[in-house]
Amino acid sequence: MTQWVENPTGGRERGPVAVLRAWGEVLVRPRRFFRTGVAPGDQAPGLVFAAMVVMAEELSRVAVARLATQGVVSTGPFTYPGVAEFSPAIALLVLLAIGMFVMPATVHLTAALQTLFLVVGAPDRGGISETVQVMCYAMAPCLLAGLPFPELRVVVAVWGGALYVTGLSVVHDLSLPRAAVLGALPAVIVFGYGFRGVLAAGVLLG
């Protein structure tokens, strides 16, 4: 599950520039990206990518909460419980814990759930490593999910879910409708609840 392939066939390059390039590519050319950028066992770049996205998203939540206490911005219809009270050191520790422990655990558990669905509905499926990578790279739009705008949060959550379904279709050789059915629950867990898209949709509908 945590194997770092030293010389993967395909897969992603390492380093900050590669992370930025992956972010742009998956947003602009997702099918090509998932076809060429996901390799068996090559999870490490994907997990690093997801950690960067999640920590940036959480950092924006901390910044919004602190600025709101100073009257500079508004948190809009959302609450940011406790976030504004963090000292810089505590905020840094929380961000590192989320990026290094909470996010990888959530991704692997959700990918394991996804694999159960794929066992039933995808006879020519790839491995769980590919599912992990698809989930990680599909988080690219959610870089902006920490901002206090429900419309934006819904858009990036739906966009992330669509990228996830597209990635499942490509790496597990599925039609888009079948990928959407098999990937619906994991997508809701990650993008609906993890990135608070369901909460934002409830605010808009309310």
N, C-alpha and C positions, 0 to 999 in steps of 0.2 A: 504493500500500500504506500510506503514512503520511499520506494526505490528512486534513486537519482541516477538516471542513465548517463554515463560519462560521454558516450558517443552515439546518441540516438539517431536512428534513421528517420529523417523528418524531424518533427518536434520543434521546439523553440530555442532560439539563442538565449544566452544569459546576459544579465546586466541591465542598468537603468534605461539605456537606449532601446533595448529589445522590449522592455515592458511598455514604453511609450509607443513603440511601433505596433506591438500587439494590440494595444488599446485602440489605436486608430484603425487598424486592419479589420478587427472583429466588428467594429461599428459600420464600416463602409462596405466590406466584402466578406460577409460572414460565412457563406458556403465555401468559398475558396479558402478562407482562413481555417475552418474546421477540417477541411479535406487535407490541407498541407501542414497545418500547425499542430495537429494532435497526433502523438505517436505512442504506441504501447509502452507503459512503464515510465513515461517521461512526465511525471507529475510535478516535480519540483518547480519549474518555471510557472506553471499554472497556479500553484499554491502561493508562490511569491506574488504573482499578479493579483490574485484575489485579496491577499493580505494588504497590499497597497491600496486597492480600491476601498476595502472596508475601513481601513484606518483613516483614509482621506475623508470618507463619508462621516465617520464618527468625529473626526477633528472639526469638521464643519458644524456638527451639532454642538460641540463644546463652544466653538467660537460664537455661534448664534446665541446660545444661552448666556454667555458672559456679556456680550454686547447688549442683550435685552435687559439685563440687570442695570446697565448704565443708561438705559433709555435711548440707545443709538438705533436699534432695530427692534422689530416685533417678532415674536415667535408665531404670530398668526394664530390659527386655530389649534395649534399643538401645544402640549406641555413638554417640558424637558426636565423631568423631576431629578433634582439632585445634581444635575450636570454643571450648573452654574457655580455650585459651591466647591467644586474641586479646585485644589491648589494646582499649579502647573506640574508639580512632581507627581501628584496623585493622578492627574489627567493623563500624563505620559504613561504611567504604569497601567492605567485602565486601557489605554489605546493598545499598548503592547500585549496585554493579556487577551484582548479581543482578537487582535491580528494573529497572535502566535498560538493561542489555545482554543478560544471559542469558535472562531471561524473554521479552522481545520477540522475540529470535532464535528461541527454542524455539517460541513460539506461531506465528510466521509460517512456519517450516519445517514444523511439523506441520499447519498449515492448508493449506499447499501440497500435502502428501500427501493430506489429506482431499479436496481439490479433485479430485485424480486419480480417487479413488473415486466422487465425485459426478458426474464427467463420464460415467462408465459407467452409474451407477445412478439418476441424478436428472435427467431431461430438463428439468424446469421449475425447476431450481435457481437460487438467488440467487448473488451474487458472492462472491469470496473475502473481501471485507471483512465480509460478514455472518457468514461462518464464523469469522473472527478474533474478532468481537464475541461470538458464542455461546461460544467457547472461553474467552474472558476472564471473562465473567459466570458461567459454570458453575463457576468456581473458588471461588465464594463460601463453600461449606462448609469449604473447605480452610484457612481461617483458623486452624483448630485442629489442623492436621496436624502441627505441630511438637512437640506435647506427647507425653510418653513413655508413651502408653497405646495398645497395639496395637489394641484393640477400637475405640477412638475413631478411630484413623487409618483403619481399614478402613471404618468407617461413613461418614466424610466423603469418602473416595476414591470409594466406591460412589455416594454421594449426588451428588458432582460429576459422575461419569460419567453418572448418570441425567439430571441437568440438561442435560448436553451433548447427549445423545440427544434429549431433549425439544426443545431449541433447534434442532437440525438438522431435526427433524420440522416445526417451525413455519416456520422461515425458508426451507427448501428444498422445502416442500410434499410431505413424505414421510409414509408411514404409520410408526408407531412401530417395528414389526418391521424395516422396510427401513432406517430411520434407525439402528437398533441394529446391523444387519449392516454398513452402510457406515461407521459411526462407531466400531466396536469397536477397531480398531488405534490410531487417534489417541487414543481415550479411555484405552487402556492406557498409551500413551506418557506422556500428561500426568498422569493421576491415579494410574496404577499405579506408574510409575517416577519421574515428576517429584515427586509428593507422597508417594512411598514406600509406597503402598498395598499393592503386591505384597510388599514386605519385611514389612510388618505381618501380612499374611495368612499368610506363611510362618512367622512366629513363632507365630501362633495354631495353625496346623496341626501345627507341630513339637512 
